[in-house]
């Protein structure tokens, strides 16, 4: 696998931001989905968007990134690739990301392997064909954490999996996104949607956390300390970032897995990425020099987003 960014899109920030704008500027065709709502064991719900295919065809399952959805640019690009192959495509939404606030006093987080396990188990019981799973950014780390926890049983559910731009060292990435231009651009963007959702959760469950502390949060460290960590069983942000990181346990994975990270990703520092010698026999690392965070755009201006789906999809096809 090889990737070089186009000449007109230099640097990790441009390679991250420009692709994300494509779905907002109508350069990516809209995807028509069929939505299902699944009741969860804790009396909540998960919304799953589908592009159907034959029940015996492969099914590509996408776990989206932080504040993502089935309409994120990478979801549209991967969905188009799956459709072209005759595969089904499913995007389960993490709680609170489907357009409606969920009912339980929890949301989602980077190590949410229990939720991913429950979703994949349900998909496995209802789909006759093989399953392939892709996780993007937060969803990629959580998917890797599921594979680590599932161990040898993971291969009975999923044929192969791929992680794209996952922050497998959450401490390194969490600190990086809270500094400099990252803080002004990405942190501000994420908190703009995460804070209102958290306040809706507080309205559902008064006393769940301190509203003033949440409002004063200026980076993901502060937000995770008051909201994400305590709501999901972690002591604080350092405990959450340490225990939820997939990087230290890649060698525990027992099914074919591709881990993709560009070395110029603005908030996944290259120094924090694993080396192949530490990844184990079942994990393949692809770490191109360029690509940004879930970018990998190619072609003449304004460019296209098919390079990443073709590369990742081709790798998955090799493991049919």
Secondary structure, 3 states (H helix, E strand, C coil): CCCCCCCCCCCHHHHHHHHHHHCCCCCCCCCCCEEEEEECCCCCEEEEEEECCCCCCCEEEEECCCCCCCCCHHHHHHHHHHHHHCCEEEEECCCCCCCCCCCCCCCCCCCCHHHHHHHHHHHHHHCCCCEEEEEECHHHHHHHHHHHHHHHHHHHCCCEEEEECCCCCHHHHHHHHCCHHHHHHHHHHHHHHHHHHHHHHHHHCCCCCCHHHHHCCCCHHHHHHHHHHHHCCCCCHHHHHHHHCCHHHHHHCCCCEEEECCCCCCCCCHHHCCCHHHHCCCEEEECCCCCCCCCCCECCCCCECHHHHHHHHHHHHCCC
